[in-house]
Amino acid sequence: MRLGLDYQLTDKTIMGLIATGSDNKFSMKDALANSISTLNGVPTSYEELILSEVNHWKHYDINYNIKHNFSNNKFINFDLLYLFYKVKNPIDYANSFFDENHIFLYDELSRSRKSTPIKRWVSNIAFSSQVNKQLNFETGIKGAFSTFEDEVSVEQFINNEWNIDESLTVKSDLVEDIYAAYIDFDYKISEKWNARFGVRYEYTNSVLTSDKEGIAVDNQYGNIFPTLFLNRKFGDDLNMNLSYTKRISRPTFRQMAPFVIMWNSDTFNLGNIEIQPGISNSIKYDINYKSTIFSLQYTHEDSPIAQFQSTYDEENDRIIFTSENMDYSKIFSVVVGMPLKITDWWRTQNNLIYTYQDIRAFNSKKETYNLSMGNIMANSTSLFKFSESVSAEISSKYIGSKYDGTSKREKYYIIDLGIQKKFGNNWGSLKFGIDDVFDSTKWVVITDVPDQNLQVFGDFKLTQRTFKLTYSRSFGNRKLKSSRKRDKDFDEERRRVN
């Protein structure tokens, strides 16, 4: 649900309010997870885990905005955003154990419970001015203040009663404050050259405590993030761009907040309260000829965050999947994008991407080791316009084998399609779509941990073929474009929660 309102206070001042909310509840009953333990390739035991899960997210946010225009090219803008999320995630497990001959041995019952309220206040004030025909600049300050209170419990049913697993039960609290200031310039050097450059400073104070460790994370740090963008036009159809950016990639609250998902009796997916942000430096060069793109990019990131990494917990004899920081990653990519008009009613957009990864990670002894691999990804979208009111789209994507941190994800492909009918006289449109037509999306993940003589093979089917029927129609005042743009400006803040 989303509601938006703009109110013209004066001829130069406009005030707006946007409220959004959602209530999403995912339920899964009697899902089956099979696992096999082997020694030197020979099965030693089997497990069948049946789990029933409810993942319930409630969310609302309110954004207040006021903008004052001093002139057509000079304004000041203020935003205040409040976000609230409440997550409840109960899971029940029934685990059956079998010997090497798949003869039943015994059953176990267990359950996990998670409750996490998350609150965020975000505010910024920005001033923008066109100094002259060549120079524009913008400056501003921003603050983001976040808290969560996370409670996770795991229990085993032993001797006809539920017993708490203290090693997986924890209460955690986070307080995170981020302050930022920035200034950006847009300078038209000549008719053919244009430059944008700026700098941003961020200071972070983050404290995470748990009922077991006390202060688990206590970080105070500041960073400077410069950006530079150069554009050169060679004509109406040809131009080139060169850019440098330095960025910070913060862990999401979902990665930081403790949680527990059981895959079998000794394999768990956990949150990581000690996860740190990654800092990246990127250089990109691209050439655009009409709608054809050729791009080169190199990115070096210190402490990149890799999801779903597997480690062996020797103390509790468990395999743990969690998000972890690598030492660094170096990624070089080449992108070629080319549209193709086959007929007046059939157009395609085709992209080919080659990526080379060089990763340095840590083993269980905190020693470093390197992994490298080349990866190819290709996607193509065909647009069919049968008439002014009827159109269709087919999208296909192939993703080759690649590293996600130290885990190697095998290749897969996906095909989506949709058809749309537009009705006249502002009666909206009706669209029917099928996501993953051939039900081909599957994550096959392999992790090799040589120092622990451990190899983990995972075969995950997390999505399925989906049929969608959507009717959409616009109502009311269509002049709320500024509100919609303002709403998108805070998408990054919402993504940190999800």
C-alpha positions, 0 to 999 in steps of 0.5 A: 500500500502506498499513499502520496500527497503534495501540497503547494504552500506558496508559489515557491514552496511545496510540501509532500508526504508519502506513506507506504506499508506492507504485510507479507507472510510466507508459509512453507509446510512439510518442505523436505531437505535430504542430506548425505554424509560421506567418507572418502566418497562412501555414504556413512549416514542419511538424514531427512529433514521436514520443516514448516516455516512462517516468515512474516514481515510487517513494514511501514514508512513515512516520508515528509518532504519540503522543497523551496525554490529560490529560482528556477535553478536554485532550491533547498530540499529537506527530507525526513524518513521513518521506517519500521519493520517487524519480523517473526520467523518461527520454524519447526523441524522433524529430523529422521536419521538413517544408517549407511544402508538407509535403514531408519534409526530414530527421529528428533524434533526441534524448533527455532523462533526469531523476532526482530523489530527494526527502526530507522530514522533518515534525514537529509537537507540538500542545496542545489544551485546553477552558478552560471551556464557552465557550473552547477553544484549541490551540497548537503548533509545526511543522518541515518539512525538505526536500531534493532532488538533481535531475539533468537531461540533454538530448542530440542525436544528431549525427554518429552520436554523442550530444552533450549540450545544455548549455543544457538540462542541469543539476544542482540541489540544494535545502535548504528548512527551514520553522519554524512556530508557531500558536495558535487559539481557539474561543469561543462568544460566545452561543447564536447567535454563535460565533467562531474566530480564530488566528495562525500564524507561519512562517519559511522558509530555502530555498537552491537551487544549480545546477552552472551558476549556483551559488546560484540561490535564497537566500531567508530570510523570515518571515510572519504568517498571521491567521485569523478566522471568525464564525458566526451561527445564525438557527435550526435551518435557517439560519446565516451565516458570515464569514471572513478568511484569509491563506495562503501557496501554495508551489510544488511540488517538481515545479515547482521541480526542473528537468525538460525535455519537448520538444513540438517542436525549439524548444518545451520545457516546463521547471521553474523553479528561481526560482519563489516562493510566493504570498501571498493574503488572502481574505474569504468570506461565505456563507449556508446554508439547510438544504442550500442554499448562497449564497457570496461570496468575494474573494481578492487574491494577490501573486505567484500561481503560474501553470502552463504559461506561455509565453515566448520565449527569444531567445538560443536561439530557443525557446518555453518553457512553465514555471511563473511568478509573476504580479504579482498576481491578484484573484478575485471569485466567487459560488457557488450550491449547491442539492440537489434531490429528484426522487423517493425514489430520485433526488436531485441536487446542483447547483452554479453558480459565477461567477468574475471574474478580474483578473490583472496579469502581466509580459512579457519586458521585465518590464513589467506588463500586465492581463488580465480575464475572467468565467468560469462553471462548473456541475456536477451530480451525480445519485444513484440508489438502486435498492435498499438494495444497488444505487446509481448516480451520474452526474456532469457538469461544465462549465468555461467559458473562463478564464485560467490566468495569461496563458494562456487555456484554452478551455471544456470539459465532462466526464461520469462515471458509476458503479454500485455493488453492496453485498454483505451480511455485510460482504462489501464492495462492487463498483463499475464506473465510466466516467470521461469517458464521451464522451472530451471532456476536452481542453485548448485553450490560447492565449497571446498575447505582443504585445511579441514578436509571438508567439501560441501555440496548444496543443491537448492531450489529456492524459486519455482515457475510462477504465473502472474496476472496483473491489472494496473490503472492510474487514478488521481493527480498524475503530477506527483512525479517529484513525490515518486522520485523522492520515494526512490531516493530512499530505496537504498535505506530500505534495501539495508533492511531486506 
